[in-house]
Amino acid sequence: MELTPTDVTDRVKAAALELAVLAGHLVLYPSGLVAERRPRRAVSPEGPASPKGPGTTAPSRPVVLLHGFADNRSVFVLLRRALARHGRDRVESLNYSPLTCDLRTAAELLGRRVAEIQARTGHPEVDLVGHSLGGLIARYYVQCLGGDARVRTLVMLGTPHSGTTFVPLADAHPLVRQMRPGSEVLRELAGPAPGIRTRFVSFWSELDQVMVPVETARLDHPDLLVHNVRVSGIGHLALPVHPTVAAGILDALDDGDPTAGAAGAAPGTSSVA
């Protein structure tokens, strides 16, 4: 397909933004190598405390953030700030080991973390946000390990639902092989999944150079409640940090009101600029 001058300009801008995000992330990366301290908050056996009076609100639903391949929790610094500014005061990140060689193992770790958060906060549900491979790990937990009983909304950013052919030489790593089209894990996720209660929201960009083809970041499954959000002018690395995407994530984590925003709407597709 022949590119128009506008297409070329958009690609150049997206590439420049990717480089800027990469530079910033390299600075922050060391700070995310150590797992964050988990808050210690006592919860009564009856569950979360009720509002004490006029003008107070119930505690927000916990949000768990899961990074992508060869990354860590530092990728979510800006997103965490955006969530906090909008009342999401229970946000935690999960670092899975860089030595992890099986997506299923990371999904089991995520399940244990979610159960621990529920026990600590007393909240019956959490929300998940996963970038790239993190979205695939979270989806496996929800879809194949019973996580739909604990997860209300799963937001995925640039996740290879149908597999990506990016960097063929990286196949030496088992996790990369599990992200290839036709892998055993992806075939399992493509299978029947009746009765899943979790809401799925998948952000994908036409300029995502890691998702090959870019449409692989769209989630299409007949048994799942899915909303795909097309992002314009943003590459793979910028998805967790861009303010427009953060606004879409906030909409997706809303209480489910179809009028809350594009990403929080009924199943289907939408776009954000």
C-alpha angles and dihedrals in degrees: 000000000000115000121230122220088256090054091051092049091050092050093049091050092048092049091050090050091049091054092049092049091047092051092050093046093052088057092050097038097090091055090060098052093086117068113250121251112263114232117245110220122161114226126194118239088251091065132241118004116261121239111282099215148325116335095020124116134207116262112278121254110266117255122210119199121205122193130216135251116317090357136105142209093286089083089074100055095112095038091053090054091050092050092048092050089056097050101270096135097162105067121146134174127217121212113199116199118272085225092063109124101178127058089210091060091054089048091054090050089051090052092054091049092050091050090049092051091050091050091048098045100031090226114140095214141033135194123230130209117188130182119211109314088010089065091052092050091050092047091052090051092050097041103036108022101047095260092138087080089063105029121074100181131012116197117193125193118200094338119169099231093165095031133264130243093204115141102359091198090067090073089101087083115078093219091056090051089054088057093055120106111270096018118152092250093051091047088053092051091048091056126096115302107177121181099017107160101192121104112233123207117182123191116202133174131209088218097053103126093187095058106073108211097022091221090068087083089065113094114220115172125145094218099048131083098235137173118185119203119199114212122204127215098002130113130212099273094047095057096087094044107037114108093221091056090045089056090051091050091052089053090049091052092051119117091273100270104155089218093055094095145300097291093043093053129109119292113296135068139305139166138232124197 
